[in-house]
Amino acid sequence: MGKILDLAEDLWVGRKDTFSHHPFGVPRGLELINEHNSQRTWFYRGFSNSVIRETNEGLIIVDPGADFDVEKKFKAVREVTSQKVNTVIFTHGHVDHIGIKPYLEECEDNNWPIPRIIAHEAILNRFDRYKLTNSWNAYINLRQFRGDKGEPAFTKDFCYPNLTYRDELAIQIGGVRVQLKHSRGETDDHTWVYFSDTNILCTGDLFIWGIPNAGNPQKVQRYAHEWALALLEMKKYNPQILCPGHGVPIISQERVNEALDNTALLLESLHTQTISLMNKGASLDTIIHTVKAPDELFKKPYLKPVYDEPEFIVRNIWRLYGGWYDGTPSNLKPAPEIVQANEITNLAGGAVKLADRALELMNAGELRMACHLAEWAWLSSPNNKYVSEITSKVFTTRAKKESSTMAIGIYLSAARKMGGDPDKEMPGRTIMQAQDLKNQSE
């Protein structure tokens, strides 16, 4: 086996874990995962993953890459096969999956026909929305992946598919049957792909070697219940190889079915608990501090809170069914945050006292409350150097204690906004910063 499949084994049996080997991290590269009737299938592990399948009529590529790494993936593919691209499948429209430029340039240079590009029909609206909110998405990704370090950037060029479908689509390419099925999950335009002759399942981001990204606090609606049903539908096919959207492959029918089943159980548990409390009239505050994922599922190597986490998923379930009102009357039409902060600071006897109390709570491990106090102190006195030092320290400490990419990025962004330099205490804590450091050392 190669380094990627070796890591897959180490993760499954517990010799390594996804906290140290993040699904978006290294090692990266191309490995052969199957050969059937002299037709090969490769798996490229990158920030996001790609699957490349040979056929008698050319290549099928599932998720060719992102703008920032598709050139590297393209070169790796061209080192192992010269087949022209017949079909490209986008599992969904997130920009780390839809980079295709070098393949289109290759077609133009060689006077080849443009490949068939397939995606679910909802991807069209997604691309239109990305154009409308381009700068907003750039700021979101800067916070999420770099903790607000650097300049915001987001893809502006989108290659729209030339074939879309609604519910499901079966295609034949060079004697290879490919089944595409739609399910709302991480996105509303998600496709999962099954190769029946090799029993290879390409889940896209419906499986990522972590708590499902069903709660992302900065992105649009996710669909936990439909996601769970899709995973159970995949299991009916008894796939023998699972190629995830991020992370490493899972090899063997038994392991694949277990991973699909347990991920569905986690999502369904959070969904059922949340709906049950909503039906009793509970507020969002009550629900997010009551609903818990089953402890036994957290023990699974592929269900660690390394990217998203259950608390965020619960909020997204609430948003889907309950709207934006959280059940707290003062939040319906609140006073501006700065007004609230000034009033609380005055009652506390000044921003310094509030910051000092935040520091005490931080040292006592009460980080949730410490963040509230720190934020109020800084909002009321953003130019006070002492207050900025304390408040940024509180949010840097909070980031250190978190495991999910979502939380880490937001808390580091807060610390940076408050005048701190969290990189001094925790270099490479965000996903992209860690990769930057890795690249510098190689």
N, C-alpha and C positions, 0 to 999 in steps of 0.2 A: 504494500500500500504506500501511497504518498503521504506527505506531511498533513494534508487536509483530512484524508480518511483516517490517518493515525490519530489526529486530534479528535475526530468524531468518536472513535473508540474510547479514547481517554476520557472524554466528557461523559459518555454514556455510562461507563463503569465507575466514574467518580474519582479517577486519578487527577483530573483537572476540572475546573469549574468555569462557568460563564462570567463570573465576576472578574476573574483574571484573564479570560479569553472571551471577550465580548463578541456577540454575534456579528457586529460590524467591523471587527478587528482583523488582525493577522493570525495565521499566515494566509496569504492570498496567492492565487494562481490557478492554473488549469490542470485538471486531473481526469483521466479516463475512468468512468464509473461503470460502463457496460459495453459489451460487444455482442451483437446479435446479427446472424446472417451476414457477417463481414461489414456490418454497418455499426459505427461507433457512436457512443454518447459521451460527451465531456461535460464536466461541471466546473465552472469558473467561480471560485470564491473571491468576491471583491467586497467593497462596501455593501453593495447589493450583489446578488448572484445571477449567473446566466447559465442556461442549459443549451448545449449545441448538439443536434442530432443529424447524423448523415442519413441520406436516403438516395434512391436511384435517380431522383430528380433534383437533388441539391439539398442544401442545409435548411433545417428548421432551427430557429434560434428563439428561445423563450427569454425575454427580458435582456436585450443586448447590452445594456449598461447605462451609466450616467454620463453627462457631458464631460465630467472631470476624469473619468477612467475608461471610457469606451475605446479610446485609441489603444490603450495598453491591452485591453481585452481583445480587440481586433487583431493586434499583432500576434498575440498568443494563439488565437484560433488559426491564423494563417501559417503558423509554424507546424501545425498538425494536419491541416486539410486545405486543399485548393478548391474544393467544391464551391460553386457560386451559391449565394443565398437564394433560396426559393421562397421561404415564408418566415416572417417575424411575428411573434405573438407578444403583445404587451399584457401582462397579468393585471395591470392597473396603471393609472396615469401618474403616479408619483415620479418625480423627475429623476430619481436615481435608477429608474428602470427603463426609461424610454430613449436613451441616447442611441442614435443610429447613424450618425453622420458619416463615419468612415465607410460603412457598407454602401451607402448611397453614392458616395464619391467613387468607390470601386466600380459600381455598376456604370456610372457615367464614363469613367476612364476606359472601360472595356466594352462599351456599347452593349451592355447587358440590360435586360428588362428590369425595371424596378421591382423588388420583391413584393409579394403580397404581405400587407401589414394588417394584422387582425387584432381587434380589441372589442370590448363591450361598448355598446352604443353610448353609454353615459360618459365615456371618456371625452366625447366631443364637448359637452358642457363643462367638464373639468378643465380642459385646455382653455376654453373661453374665459372661465373664471380666473385661471392663473394669469391670463393677460390683463384682466381687469384689476387684479389685486397683486400685481407683480412685486411692488416694493414692500407691501405688507408681508408677503411670503418670504421675502429676503430677510426682513427683520426677525420673523419667527425662527427661521433656520439658523440665523446668527446666534440667537439666544439658546436654541435647543442643542446645537452641536458644538458651539464655540464659547458659550458663556459670555456672549457679547464682545468677544475679542476679535478685532479686525473690522472689515467693511462688509456690509450686507450685499449679497449677490444672489440672484435667482435666474434660472433659465428663462430666456425670452423667445427662443426658437423652438417650436413644437412641430413634430412631424405627425400630422393627423393620419389615422389609419385609412386605408383604401377599401377595407372590408370590416363591417361591424355586424354584430348579432345581438339578439335580445336575451334569450333564455339559455339555449345551448346550441352547439354547432359541432358537427362531426365532419372532418375532412380527411381525404386520402392523398398522400404525397409519396410518390415512388413506392407504392405498396405499403406504406406506413399509415395506420389509422390513428388519428389524433382526436381526442374528445375534449371539447372546451365547454365548461359550465360556468354560469354566472351565479354569484352570491354576493349580497351586501355583507360586508364584514368590516375590515379596516377602512374600506372605501365603498362607495355606492356603485363603482364600476369594476368590481373585482372578478377576475377569471381564474379558475384553476384548470390545469391541463393534465390529461392522462394519456400515456402512450401504452396501448393495450398489449403490443407485442413484447415489450420489455418490462411491463408492470412498473413503469416509472411515473411517479406523481410529482408534478410541479405545482406547489401550493401558492406561489407568490408569497405575499406577506400574511397569508392566513396561517402560516407557521413560521416562526422566526427564532426558535431556540430561546424563548423568554416568555414572560407573561405577555399575552397578546396585546398588541398596540390598539386596544379598544377604548382607551380613555384619554388619549393625548390632550392635555389641557389647552393647547394653543391651536388646534386644528379643528376641522369641521366634524360633523356628526359621525360616530361609529355605530355599529349594529351588533351588539354582543350576542343576542339570541339567534339571529340568522347566521351569524358566524359559527356558533356551536352546531347548528343543524348542517351547515356545509361540511364541517369536519367529519361528522357522523356519516354523511353521504359519501365522502371520500373513502371512508373505512370500508364501505360495502364493496368496493372494487378490489380489496385485498392487495394493495400495492406492496411491492417488495423493496422499492427504493423511494425515499421521500427526498426531494430536492427543495429546500426551503428558500424563501426570498432573501433571508439573511442567515448566517451561521453555516453549519456543516450538514452534509447529507446524513440520513438515517438509513442503515442497511439492514434488511431482513423484515419479512412480513410481520413477525411478532412485535418487533420494536416499533415499526411504523404504526401498527394498529394501536399499540399502547399509547404512543405519543398523541395520536389523533383523538383517541377516546378521552384521555385525561385532560387535554386542553379544552375539549368540549365540556367536560364535567366542570372545570373551573369557571368557564364563562356562564354556563347554565346555573351554577350555584349562586354566583353574584347576581345574575338576572332575577332568579326566583326570590332570593332574599330581599332584593331592592323592591320588586313589585309588591311583595307581601307587606312590607312596611308602608309603601305608598298607599296601598289599599286600606290601611288602618289610619291614614291621615297624618303620618309622621312627617316631620320637616326634613329638609335635606341635611341639616346639621345632625339630627338624630340618626339618620340613615347612614351617613358616611362614617360615623363613629360607632356604629353597631354592626354593620355588615362585614363579615370576615370570610376570606377564602379558606377552604378546608386545609388544615395543617398538613395532612398527608400529601397533598398535591404540591405544596411548597418544597417537599423533599425531592421531587423529581428534577433531574439535572437540566431539563429543558423548560422548566417553569419557574425560573428565578426572576425577581423583579429588577432586571438589569436595564430595561429600556422604558417600559411602562409599569404601572403597578395597580393593584386592585382598587385602591381608594379613588383613583382617577376614572377607572372603568365604571364604578358606581355613579359618579357624577355624570358620566355620559349617558348611562341608562336613565337617570333622572331627567336629563335634558331632552331625551327622546320622547318620554311619556309625559313629563311634567312641566315643560317650558322653562323659562328663566327665573321665575319667582321661586325663591328657596324656602318660603314658609315663615321667614322672619319679617314681621311687619315693618321694622325700621329700614330694612333693605329695599322695600318697594320703591320709595322715593327718598333716598338717603341724602344727607348733607354732603357737600364735597369733602373728599378725604382730607384735604388740608385743613378745613374747618374743624373736622372731628379731631385731627391730630393736635391742633392748637388748644382746643378745649381740654382734652385729656392731659396735655402737657401742663397747662395751667393748674389743673386740679392736682397734678402730681408734684407741683412745686418747681417745675422747670425741666428743660430737655436733658440737662446733665443728670438729674435725679432719675429720670426715666431711663436714660441710657445705662446708668449704673445698676439699676434694678434689672434691666435686660441682661447685663453681664452676669449678675448673681444667678439669675434663672438659667442662663446658658451653662454656667459652671456646675449647676445642680442637675443638669441634664434635661431641663424643662424647655426644650428648644422651640416647641410650637408657641408657647406664650412669650418666650424671649423675642421671637421674631415680631410678634405684634407690637411689643413695647419699643423695640429698636426702630421699627418702621415709623411709629408715631413720633419718636424723638427726632429722627432724621427729617421727616416731613416738616416739622415745626422749626427746626434749626439746621437747614442743610449746609450752612456756611460755618458752622461751629466745628473746628478741627477735631476737638476731643470727641464730640458726639459722632462725627463721621467715622473716626477710628474704631469706636466701640461698635457702632451699628454694622459697619462693614465686617468686623470680626465675627459678630453674631451670625451673619449670613454665610460667611466663609466656613465657619464651624458647622453650620447646618448642612452646607454642601458636602463637607467631609463625611458626615454621618449618613448621607443618603446613598442609595444603590442605583436608582433609576436614572437614565440619561435625562429624562424629562425634568425631574426635580433638581438634579445637579446643575443643569444649564441655567435654569431660572434663578436659583439661589446664587450662583456665581455672577450672573448678570446683575442681581440686586447689589451684591457686594461691590462690584465694579462701579455701578451707578452712584453708590454712596461714597466713592472716593478711595476705596481700597484697591489693593493689588493682590488678588487671590492667587495669582500665578506663583508668587514667592513662596507661598505655603503649600500649594498643591499643584505643581506643574503637571500638565498633561491630564488633568482630571476629566475634561470633556472628551468625547469620542474623537473629534477631529484634531484637537490639540495632542492627544495621545498618538494619533497617527503621524502628525507632524514631527513629534519627537522621535518616533520610530524611524521615519524616513531620514532624519538628520543623522542618526547613528549608523545608518547602513552605507 
